[in-house]
Amino acid sequence: MIDERWDAFVIYVNAYYAVQEAYDSARRNWEKPADGLVAFCRDGNPFLWDAQGSAEEELYKGFSNSFRTRFEDGLCTGEDGYSFAREWLAGLEGDVYGTELVASFDSITNERDFAKACSPVARQLHTRATRVELTPQDTPLPMEAPITNQPSKADIEAVIALLAKGDEEYAASLRARLSEEGE
């Protein structure tokens, strides 16, 4: 069997999904999620921007830097990613994210399930990246300059003909209205 290896963003999103599922599960059960889970799911959202990252930029940046330090080639197995993500979440626990991150992570996933989820997460991220590449949000299309030329008499008559549909009385009223506005 070939060992599949994953980059930092796949492991990050997989870990985020586990914590987010703990948050969503509490809400589905009409329980109040821990404040730290609310803050983490808000700050850690990896899908707010088109590029790889998180809503709170420093969160993913710290994850990514630590990942590259630990895995020099920038890739790891799902099992190693699980251990890394769990340690990273433990390091985040404290004032901002409370003390429920690791417990929430553990309640949703284990090493085997986390490793198994890497492949579908990678496919989802690839599909999303392709869609974003085809329809980028960060670079709007250039605005077209407004047309500043006046319509010709022939253009005006063509529009009147389309609107009047053969009704000469209506066409005459349109011409009269245009001549009143032009004065």
N, C-alpha and C positions, 0 to 999 in steps of 0.2 A: 504494500500500500504506500502511495506517495504522501509524504507529509506536506499538507498545504500550509503556506505561510502567508501572513497577513500584515498589512501596513498599519501605521498608527491610527489612521482615521477609521478603519474597519473596527479595530479593537475599541476605540473611543466610543463610536456609535453603538456598538454592541453593549458596552458598559452603561451608556446613557439609557438605552432601551430597558435594561434590567431595572435601573433605579426608577425610570419613568413608569414602568409597569407596577412597581410597588406603590407609587403615588396614585396611579389610576385605579389600582385594586382597592386601595383604602377609600377612594371616592365612590367607587361602585358599591362598596359595602356601607355607604353612608357614614364612614368614619372620617374624622378630620386628619388629613395627612400631617406628619411632623413638619414643623416650619422649615427645617433644613431641607426636606425633600422638595418643598415648594420653591425655595430659593435655588436649589440645584437644578431642578427641571427648567426654571426660567433662565438661569445663567448659562447652563450647559447645552441649551438647544443647538444642535448641530445643523439645523435646517433653516435658520433665519436668513443666512446669506448664501449667495451662489457658490462661494469658495469654501474650501475645507476650513472649518473653524467652529466657534461657539458664539452664542449671543454675547457673552462676556469674553472678549477676545483673549484675555490673559489665561483663562481657564484651559482652553485647548492648547494654547501656546506652551503652557507649563507641562501639560500632558505630553505633547509632542516632543519637547526638549528632553524630558525624562526618558521617554521611549527610545529616542535616538541614542541617549547615553547608555541605556541598558542593552539595546539591540543594535549593534554597530552597523549592520547592513540594512537597518530600517524595516526588518521583517521578523515575525515570530510565529510560532505555532499557536493554535487556539488555546491550548493548555497553558503555554507561557503567557499569553495575552490575558488569560483569566487571572493568573497570579499577579501579574503586573497591575491590572485594573483594580483588583481588590486592595493591593498595597497603596495605590494612588488614591482610591476613595478613602482609605483609612487616614492618609495624610491630609485630606481635606476636612476631616471632621474637626469641629471646634466651634468657634463663635458664629461664623456665617452659615455653615451648613449643618450645624447640630451634630448629633452623635448617632444618627440612624442610617447613614449611607451604607456602611458595610452590612449592617443587619438587614437592610432592605434588599441589597444586592444578593445576599445569601438566601433570603427568603424566596427569591425568584429564580435563581439559576445556580448551577453547580458547574464544576470544571467541564464535565462531558457535554452538558447542554450548551454552555457558553461556546465551546469549541465547535459544536455542531451548527450553531447559529451564525458563525462567521461567514460561511459560504452564501447563505441567503442575504445577509447584510451587505456583503461585497457586491452581489448582483444588483441589489436595490441602489446602492451608491453609484454603481456604473451606469445604470439606467437613468438615474437622476442627473448625473454629470453629462450624459449625452443630451438629455432634454434641455439642460441649462445651456449647453454649447449651442444648440439650435435656436434657443430663444433666450438670449442673455438679458438680464434685468439691469445690470450695472451700467450698460452703455446704451442710452436711449438713441433711437434713430434721429438723425439730424432733422431739424424743422425745415420744411419747405418754405421758400420765400412766398409771401402772398402775391397773387396775381394783381397787378396794378393797372393793366390796360382796360379800357372801356370796351364793352361789347359793340360790335358793328350793327348797323341797321338790319343786315341780313340775319345776325344772331338773334336780335330782338324779334324779328318777324317769325323766325323758326320757333321760338319759345311760345309766341302768341298762337301760332298755328297748332302747336302741341296742346296747349291749354284749351283753346276754343273748340277743337275737334270738329271743325266745319261750321260752327255757329258764328255767322258773320256779325250778328248783333253783339255777342259776347266779345268777339275780337275787337270790334269798334270801341266797346267800353274799356277794354284793356289799353288800347292805344290812347284813348282820351285820358285815362288815369295816369299813364306815363307822361303825357304832355303836361298835365297839371303839376306833377311832381317835379318835372324838369324846369319849371318856371321859377 
